[in-house]
Amino acid sequence: MRLVRPPGVYPPQGDTELLASCVLREALDGSSRVLDLCTGTGAVALVAARTGARVTAVDLSARAVATAWVNSRLHHRRVRVRRGDLLAPVAGRSYDLITANPPYVPVCAAAATAGRGAALAWDAGPDGRLVLDRICREVPGLLARGGVLLVVQSSLADIRATLSQLRAGGLRTGVAARRRQAFGPVMTARAALFEQRGLVRPGRREEELVVVRGVRER
């Protein structure tokens, strides 16, 4: 997919591809309401829009919002793009599918808040769950009956915690897709930190990505 991607906007990578592949398995049509959180370039939102679904894309970064808007026009897809903190721009609405590729890279304990600039797309607190925990708490309430959540994350950010929290929120959960990939530049730069915390074995420079799928059955 040809996309505009200016500096400071998270480029589509392996996690984007894995999440998009799961979106393609969902039964979407012109009546489907889709919300794409942490949209970045809008790549996943565009995949959903190809089905005719009514798609809203949200990002905290003004640059990402502008980029997603440009890409939606470039591909002639109708995507509503909103800037805001996670679910704030869509409060009170409900969706048949919610997708999310949130920040999930653990950082040192001193950096306990969200990243700045480009790092906003990956820095996620000491355990990598700064945004993931919010998604687990807040998203189930926006799913329509039978609605689906698809969220991609790294194994370094505690997959079991995501599954457990979503179940506690009333969703039937499971892992929809997995893939192993070598560390990119951001993860490589923090490999010593991951080793120190026991998140990876010494010398290991790969992670497992998973897409967690949750369904609101009632």
N, C-alpha and C positions, 0 to 999 in steps of 0.2 A: 504494500500500500504506500503510495507516494504521499508524504506528509511534510508540511512545513514544521521545522523544529529549531527555533532560535536558541542561542545560548541561555542557560538558566532554566530551561524546561526539560523535564525528565524524558529522555529518548525511549521509544519503545524497545524493550529488550525481551529476554526469555520469559520474564514474568508476565509481560503484556501478551505475548504470543500464547502462553498457557491459558491465561484467563480468556482471551478471545476464542480459543478453541472450545472452551466450555460454553461460552455464550451461544455458539453455533449449534450446540446440542439441545438448547432449550426451544420449546414450542412457542415461537413469537410470530405475531401477525400485526395487522394494522390496528387492532384494538388493544394491543399490549402497551402497558406503561412501564418504561424502563428508566432507572436512575443510575448514572455512572458517577461514582464518587472518586475523588482524587484523579480527575480525568487526564491531567497532563496535556498531551497533544490531542486528546480526544479519540485516540485510535480504537479503544474498546467501544466507545459510544457510537462510532461510525459503523463498526461491525453489527451492532444491534440495530442501527438505523436502516441498514440494508434490507432488513426483513419487513420494513414498513412500520415498525413499532414507533410509538411516540416517545422520544428520548430526551431526557434532561441530563446535562453534564454539569458537575460542580467541582470547583477547585478553589483553594484558598489563595493561590498565586494569581495575581492580576495578569502576569505574563502568560501563564498557562491558559487562563480563560480566553485571552485574546487569540492565542495560538489555536485552541480548540475551535473557536468561532471561525477563524480563517480556514481551517481544514474542513470544517463542515460545508463551507461555501465552495471550496475547491472541489469537493466530491459531490456537490449538489445534493446534500442530505439535510433534512430538517432536524436540527438538534438545538434545543434551547440550552444556552450556556449561561450559568450563573456563578458569580463569585461569592464565596462565603465559607464559614467554618463548618465543614462536614454537612450536617442536615439542616442547619439554620435557614438556608434559602428555600427549603421545601417543607418547612414545618406544617403539619396538618394534612399533608397529602399522603396517598398510598400508591404502592407500585406492585406490579406483577413480577418484576425482576429488578434487583439491586445488585450492581457490580462494584467492586472496590479493589484498587491496587494501592493500598496505603503505604506510608513509610513503615519500614519494619527492621531497619538496621540498628542493632544495639550500639550505644555510644558509651563513653566513659561516664562514671557517676557524676562528675562535675557538670556534664552537659545534660541535665535532667529535663530540659524543655525542648520544644520543637526546634529544628534547625532553622537556619536563615539562608536567604538566597536560594541557590540551587539545592543546598542541603535540606531544604524544607521537604523535598521529595523523598528523602531516605532516612534522615536522622529521626529516631523514634524512642529516645530515652534509654536508660541503662539496660532494660530488658527487651527493647524493641517493640514494646506493646503500648506505647503512648497513644496511638490512634486505634490500634486493633481493639483494645479494651473498650473504647468508646463505641466503635462499630458494633461490638457484641452486645453492649447495653442498649444502644439507641435504635439500631436498624430494625430489629424484630417488630417494633411498634409501627413501622411504616409499610410493612408487607401486607398486601391484600391476602385474603384467604387463598391458600394454594400458592402464594407468592414464594419466590426463590431468592436467596442471597448467594452470591458467588464472590468469595474474597480470596485473593492470592497472598501468600506470605512465604517466608523462609522458615526452614526447620530451626533456625537459630532463635526464632521469636516464639517458641513454645506452641506447637500445633495443638497439643492436647488441651491447653488453656482455652484456645479458640473454640474447639469442639465442646468442651465442658460448659463454657459460658453461654454459647448459643443454645445448647440443650436446656440450660437453666432458664433461658428466655423463651422457651416453648417451641423451639425449632427441632425438627428431625434432621440430624446432621450426619455428614460423612465426608470423606475425601473424594472429590470428583476426578482429580488428575494429579499426577506427580511427575517431576523430572529432576534429574541431577544436572548441575552445571558448574563449571569452574568459576571461582571468584572473579568478579570484575574489579576495576581499579578501587572502588570504594571499600569493598569487602577485603581486598588484599591489604590495603593500608591499615586495616584494623585487625588483621589476622592474629597479631601478638595479643591483643586484648581478648579475642575470642578464645585463644589457647589458655590464657590466664584464668578465664572464667570457666573453663572446661566445656565450652560450647563446641569446640572442634578438637580433634586429636592433634598433637604436635606434628607440624609439617603438612597437615591436611589443608587443601586450598580448594574445596568445593562445598556446595550446599545443596540441600534438597528443597525445591520449590513445590508447594502444594496449592491446590485450589480447594478450599473448604466450601461445601454446598449445604445450605440450610433451607428447609422448607417449612413454611407456616401452614400446618394442616387444618387449623381451626381458629 
